[in-house]
C-alpha cells in the first residue's frame, strides 16, 4: 500500500510541460501541401489544432484546398496541460505559368498593339487573362 501511495505522489508531482515550441515555427505552403510539424521536446498528451486545413494528432498538417480564401495565414496550436505553443503557415496559390500573346509584335507609328497575358496557377489551371493595349509614338526613339 505504501508503494502505491508513493507512486501516486510521484505522478501528482510531475511538472507539466513548459517551454516547448513547434518546429518549424513559421513556414509557407501551397494548397493541399503536407507539412510535418514537431515539438522541440517530448510532450505527453499534446493536442494539436489548426485554424484552417487539417492537422493530425501526430503533427501532420495539410494546407487548405484551393477552394479556401487565399492567401491566408493558418495558426497551428499544440496544447499540453496549461502550456501551449503556436506556429504559423502562410498558404498561397502558386503560379505555374505565364503566356504572353503575341510573343512578338510590330507596330506602325501611332498604331496600337494588343497583348494578352494569361497567368496559370495551381488553383486556376486554365488561367486568368489580362489585356494590355500599347500605343506607339509618332516617331521611334533610340535608347
Buried (B, 14 or more C-beta within 10 A) or exposed (E): EEEEEEEEEEEEEEEEBEEBBBBBEEBBBBBBBEBEBEBEEEBEEBEBEBBBBEBEEEBEBBBBEBEBEBEBEBEBBBBBBEBBBBBBBBBBBEEEEEEBEEEEEEEEEEEEBEBEBBBBBBBBEEBEEEEEEEEBEEEEEEE
